Amino acid sequence: MNILLLEDNGTIFSFLEEELRKLGHKVELATGIARAIDLMSDKFDNEFDCLIMDLNINPIGLDDEDLEKSEYYGIWGWIWLKKFVFPNDEQWKKKTIIYSQYTQILYSTVDKKDYKGIYIIEKNNAIDNGNNLVEDFNLICTYLKKIQINS
């Protein structure tokens, strides 16, 4: 699969990128929203099969109006999905894995119907505990298989 990985933590993106490549996936990394916007606009139609992303990501690339939406503070990745990805193709919900410590903000500020169909994984102190990162990666792999089957 061709995967866009939107993650700004070096430990996590290095681990995920390396392990995904070992499994034969092609991985394109974006450490912020501006890069994700560029990658998706260039390759939106046929390049990526899946998104794996953090919600709390560098917001550069969003306009001031988006940044002022206090209800979404800390989940800038959600604003990117809602503004740039889902309007172009609602099917991206079925091909998106949110991997973030900020899922509780998502659950408390976003209507459930808006994230229905998206695979969501809570980061379980993955940075501090390598075992949790491996467990989380195994869940990511499970979701990747489901995305592949449904594509």
C-alpha positions in Angstrom: 0.0 0.0 0.0 1.0 3.6 -0.5 0.7 5.3 2.8 0.8 9.0 3.8 2.1 9.1 7.4 1.3 12.5 9.1 3.4 12.4 12.3 5.7 14.9 13.9 7.3 12.9 16.7 10.6 11.6 15.4 10.6 8.4 17.5 7.2 7.4 16.4 7.5 8.3 12.7 10.9 6.6 12.4 9.5 3.4 14.0 6.3 3.4 11.9 8.1 4.2 8.7 10.7 1.5 9.2 8.2 -1.2 10.2 5.8 -0.3 7.4 8.5 -0.5 4.8 9.6 -3.9 6.1 6.1 -5.1 5.4 6.4 -3.8 1.8 4.5 -0.6 2.1 5.6 2.7 0.5 5.5 5.5 3.0 5.5 9.2 2.4 6.1 11.3 5.5 4.6 14.6 6.4 5.6 16.2 9.7 3.1 19.1 9.3 -0.1 20.1 7.6 1.6 22.3 5.0 3.5 19.2 3.6 0.4 17.0 3.9 -1.6 19.6 1.8 1.1 19.6 -0.8 1.3 15.8 -1.0 -2.4 15.3 -1.1 -3.0 17.9 -3.8 -0.2 16.4 -5.9 -1.2 12.8 -5.5 -4.7 12.8 -4.3 -6.5 10.9 -7.0 -4.4 7.7 -7.2 -1.2 7.8 -5.2 -2.2 7.1 -1.6 -4.2 4.1 -0.4 -4.2 5.1 3.3 -3.6 7.9 5.8 -2.0 7.3 9.2 -2.0 10.5 11.2 -1.7 12.2 14.5 -4.3 14.9 15.4 -1.9 17.2 17.2 0.3 18.1 14.3 2.2 21.3 13.2 -0.7 23.5 12.1 1.3 25.6 9.6 -0.7 25.5 6.4 -4.0 26.2 8.0 -5.4 29.7 7.7 -6.0 32.0 10.7 -9.7 31.3 10.7 -9.0 27.6 11.1 -6.5 28.2 13.9 -9.0 30.3 15.8 -11.5 27.4 16.1 -10.9 26.9 19.8 -13.1 23.8 19.9 -10.5 22.1 17.8 -7.5 23.3 19.7 -4.8 20.6 19.7 -6.4 18.5 16.9 -5.2 20.5 13.9 -5.1 17.3 11.9 -8.9 17.0 12.2 -9.3 20.5 10.6 -7.0 19.4 7.8 -9.1 16.2 7.2 -12.3 18.1 7.4 -11.2 20.9 5.1 -8.9 19.3 2.6 -9.4 15.6 2.5 -13.0 14.5 3.1 -14.7 17.2 0.9 -12.8 15.8 -2.1 -13.7 12.2 -1.4 -15.8 11.0 1.5 -14.3 7.5 1.0 -11.1 8.7 2.7 -12.9 8.1 6.0 -12.6 4.4 5.3 -8.9 4.7 4.5 -7.8 6.9 7.5 -6.2 5.7 10.7 -6.0 8.4 13.4 -3.2 7.5 15.8 -3.1 10.2 18.5 -3.0 11.0 22.2 -5.7 13.6 21.5 -8.6 11.3 20.7 -10.5 12.4 23.8 -10.6 15.9 22.4 -11.9 14.5 19.1 -14.6 12.6 20.9 -15.7 15.5 23.0 -15.7 18.2 20.3 -16.6 16.4 17.1 -20.0 14.9 16.3 -19.7 11.1 16.2 -21.2 10.9 12.7 -18.3 13.0 11.4 -15.6 10.5 12.4 -17.8 7.4 11.8 -15.8 4.9 9.7 -12.4 6.2 10.6 -10.1 3.8 12.5 -9.0 5.5 15.7 -6.1 4.4 18.0 -5.3 6.1 21.2 -1.5 6.4 21.6 -0.8 4.6 24.9 2.4 6.4 26.0 4.1 5.0 22.9 7.0 7.4 23.3 7.8 6.3 26.8 7.1 2.6 26.4 8.4 0.7 23.4 6.1 -2.2 24.2 3.1 0.1 23.8 4.4 1.3 20.4 4.7 -2.3 19.2 1.2 -3.1 20.4 -0.1 0.0 18.7 1.7 -0.9 15.5 0.1 -4.3 15.6 -3.3 -2.6 15.7 -2.3 -0.3 12.9 -1.4 -3.4 10.8 -4.9 -4.9 11.6 -6.6 -1.8 10.3 -4.3 -1.7 7.3 -5.5 -5.2 6.4 -9.1 -4.1 6.7 -8.5 -1.1 4.5 -6.8 -3.3 1.9 -9.7 -5.8 1.9 -12.2 -3.0 1.5 -10.4 -1.2 -1.3 
